[in-house]
Amino acid sequence: MIWIGNNLYDPEAKLYDHGYNPASGQGNGHFWSRAIGCYAAALADVISMLPDSYSSQKASLIAIEKQLFDGMMEYQDADTGRFMVPGTECGTGRKDADRAEWFFAVSPVYVFRNIRR
C-alpha cells in the first residue's frame, strides 16, 4: 500500500493511477474510479487495524490517505455531492465515481478518528 502511494500518485490529476508502467517507472495515466475507491477503502481498513507498534507505517498510510482525500475532494460536484473522476476507463469521458468505497473512505467518522488526530 505504501508502494502504491509512493509510485502511482499523479500530481497533476491529484489521483492515483490505475497501473504502473515499468518501462517509464511511472503510472500509466489511467484513473479508474472503482480502483481509487477500493484503494481508499483498503487504506481506511488497514489504518484502523494497525497496532501502535507500527506507528511509522501508520503515519505513512495516513499521509497517503490524506493526499488521496484531498485529490478526491477536487472531483466532488458541489451541487450533488457526487464524485466524478477523469474518465479514462474504456477511453470515455468523466465517470460517476459515487461508489460505496468512496463514501466509506471519506466518511466523517473515519476522518475524525484517523486523520484529524
C-alpha positions in Angstrom: 0.0 0.0 0.0 2.9 2.4 0.7 4.5 1.4 -2.6 1.3 2.4 -4.4 1.3 5.7 -2.5 4.9 6.4 -3.4 4.8 5.4 -7.0 1.3 5.9 -8.5 0.3 9.4 -7.4 -0.2 11.8 -10.3 0.3 15.3 -9.0 -1.4 16.9 -12.0 -4.7 14.9 -11.6 -4.2 14.6 -7.8 -5.3 11.0 -8.0 -3.6 7.6 -8.1 -3.1 5.9 -11.4 -4.7 2.5 -12.0 -1.5 0.8 -13.1 2.3 1.1 -13.3 4.4 1.3 -16.4 7.7 -0.4 -15.6 9.3 1.0 -18.8 8.8 4.6 -17.7 8.8 4.0 -13.9 5.5 5.9 -13.6 1.8 5.4 -13.5 0.0 4.6 -16.8 -2.2 7.7 -16.8 -5.4 5.9 -16.3 -7.8 6.6 -13.4 -10.4 4.1 -12.6 -13.0 5.3 -10.1 -13.6 1.8 -8.7 -9.8 1.2 -8.2 -9.4 4.5 -6.5 -12.4 3.7 -4.2 -11.1 0.3 -3.4 -7.7 1.7 -2.5 -9.2 4.4 -0.3 -11.4 1.8 1.5 -8.5 -0.6 1.9 -6.3 2.2 3.3 -9.1 3.1 5.8 -9.3 -0.5 6.9 -5.6 -1.1 7.3 -5.0 2.2 9.1 -7.8 1.4 11.6 -6.4 -2.1 12.3 -2.7 -1.3 12.5 -1.4 -1.6 16.1 0.6 1.3 17.7 3.8 -0.8 17.2 3.5 0.1 13.5 3.4 3.8 14.1 5.8 4.9 11.3 3.9 2.8 8.7 0.6 4.0 10.0 1.8 7.6 9.7 2.9 7.0 6.1 -0.5 5.5 5.3 -2.4 8.3 6.9 -0.3 10.8 4.8 -1.2 8.8 1.7 -4.9 8.7 2.6 -4.9 12.5 3.3 -3.3 13.1 -0.1 -5.9 10.8 -1.7 -8.8 12.5 0.1 -7.5 16.0 -0.9 -7.5 14.8 -4.5 -10.9 13.1 -4.3 -12.5 16.3 -2.9 -11.4 18.1 -6.1 -13.7 15.9 -8.0 -16.8 16.3 -5.8 -19.7 18.1 -7.5 -20.8 21.0 -5.3 -24.5 20.7 -6.3 -25.0 16.9 -6.0 -22.1 15.8 -3.7 -21.2 13.1 -6.1 -17.7 12.3 -7.1 -16.6 12.5 -10.7 -13.1 11.5 -11.9 -11.4 11.8 -15.3 -12.9 9.0 -17.4 -10.0 7.1 -18.8 -11.9 3.9 -18.2 -12.6 2.4 -21.6 -11.5 5.8 -23.2 -14.7 7.7 -22.4 -15.4 11.0 -20.7 -15.8 11.7 -17.0 -17.2 8.8 -14.9 -19.5 8.8 -12.0 -17.5 7.7 -9.0 -20.3 7.8 -6.5 -19.3 4.4 -5.1 -19.7 2.9 -1.6 -15.9 2.7 -1.3 -15.5 6.4 -1.8 -18.2 7.2 0.8 -16.8 4.7 3.3 -13.3 6.0 2.9 -14.2 9.7 3.3 -16.9 9.3 5.9 -16.7 11.8 8.7 -16.4 9.1 11.4 -13.3 7.7 9.7 -11.7 11.1 9.0 -12.4 12.3 12.6 -10.9 9.1 14.2 -7.8 8.7 11.9 -6.9 11.9 10.0 -7.6 14.7 12.4 -5.6 13.3 15.4 
